[in-house]
Amino acid sequence: MCRRLFVSAIVVTLATLGGALSSSTEPATASTSRGPTELETETGLTMRITSISPVQLTAGQPLQLKGTVTNVGTQTWTDASVYLSFNAFPATSKTSLESFATSEGGIGSTVNDIGLFDPIGDLAPGSRKGWHLSVPFGRLAPAQAGVYQIGATLLAANDQGRDSLADARIGTTIPYLPSGTGKLRPTGVVTLVPVTAPILRRTDGAFIDDRLAPLLAPGGRLHDLLDFAEQAPPDSLEIVLDPALRQAVTEMSRGYLVQTLGQAAQNIGGRPGAGRQAARAWLRELDDVLSHQQTALLPWDNPATSSLADAGMPGVVAAAVRASQRYGAANSLTQTVTDWQVSGSTDRLGLAVSREAGAAIHVVSERSLPGLSRADPGTYPPDQVSIVTRPGLVTAVVARTDIGGVRFSRGLSAFQFRQALLAEATVRSLSERHHPTSVIAAPFNWDPGRVTASLALGAGYGFASVAPESLATLGESLPTLYDHTVAESGRQPGLSTKIVDAVRRLRDNGHIYTDLLTNHSEAAVEFDQQLATAGSSTWRWRPNRGLGLIRELSRKLAARISAVTMTGPAFVAMSSSSGRFPLTVSNGLDVGVTVKIFVNPLNKALKIGPIAPLSLGPGQSKDIRVVSSARGSGVTQVRARLSTASDRRFGHPFDFNVRATQIGLAIWIVMGLVLAALLIAAARRIYRRARGQGFKTRAESGT
């Protein structure tokens, strides 16, 4: 069969299957082999290992591997058999362990003794079959302590015949610590498991899609995460929970609506969500997990801290930290907030902002710390580093992107995780003099797959080379000073300019609205959550949806602010040096507000008296009399406007004119003298007439 380049035989041919079989080796030479992905693409056959028992090579006990093979291709494979492969040269250092993952081709020797392989028969397109291998310890005979590479290889025939080349293969690692190894110093293992997911909700609480429902149900990523955590011994994991997710699932458990942005724009009602029961079951399991595992909280909805810091909006990050702390306090959870941006990607300014916001712990990917790569590639990076920032030193937990020489991808199975954990801890315990610590950080979108009791995760964390530790314990050790560049890895986009501008407008409107309310504490708590969600990392990849949701909330807040208004006269005339004029403040909201009123004349000769803050109940209007005084006459423009109790101005200003008319003192004196003279003259005339003629009638006087 000429379907691929020649690779040294690792399995027996049809001619030798009936005779005495012996071991053969398959050298891993890059020039003559292809990787598993190419092999799967070529044959359509994929293999999985689902369990290994025991978790380490143990004298006197057979090694048992179980797994599956699936035909995802279009051709039928016949007479298939699965064989155990074993590399007799163990890894005892970081470099040799990593070489297992980078080697191409097969895995050392193939055990093809009669009775030690599993003939599974035919594989039709779309079919899956299980396999089971049991090989005596003596057949493997490991020579020394270390980590060994083992695997399974499948040989089958197709319509072109049969050859000696592997048609599918899968590999993993297993530790071996013989009884004479001596006392090991176990490796401290801090395992960080983020529990988070994008939350897409409208301002009225409706979800714009129902994507969370399948994630919570059996087989969903969030469900698998909790099943994985349930398997772990108490206090062996650090669950880093996004409280925004827990709140959203809590509301789903009470019944919820799904309404897209388009449906809302067309006034089309929402439909009931399908995840109510799954949400209830998930919350019960989450509470159980949190009761026996270490817990920390992410900032609310995991804001894009570095982007917000670059945009000069540290207040959004502070709101996210406050929101998580309040939620933790209100729900009997921890109040420790862990700054851990997606993939641990951050920069120095982002660290400074999160530190000032109140985050107690910082998790940073080694990719954001390029200076660490200058160290010896044969050594592991430090578990913690101390980074200089403007507000002071920040201690950051270094999160690696691999575990046991294997890349920690979103698809790493729970079984692969356990074996990689054992491999890394064993190698470090054997090769490092001082107490080593491994920080294992799962990706934010990690799905460990279906987890069953056969995973025996407890046996992994209870292994002799593994000592589970927490973030709190890790914080007791001294960090390594890091004085190189801190930069985002470039693997994720920043928040778009439109998103940043929308968040800024929302921030301003929200602060005005919450300050406006007489009893604003509850509204401020809610707005912290809303503002944090507006700055969520989710909008890095979904900017259009984010923009629509942020603008919708901003418009609603602006409309509520505009319901508080002020009116007054268009013109005021003052006929003396002082006077009063009316203004009317109206509250069109269904909650009480407290406002300040500022009246500013263009001409400083007109003075306005102090105006006390004004409180109005729901729907209430109040008139006030503004006291003014003038030094002179004339017309000046006056502007009146409203502000919150903390002097945040809002609404449109109200402009009107004031005319001040003042008559001078000299004019009043002259007018007084003239009036007095007139009165005196009149009095004299009356007196003369009375003395000379007396008072006569018109007839008597002849007139």
Disulfide bonds with the S-S distance in Angstrom:
none
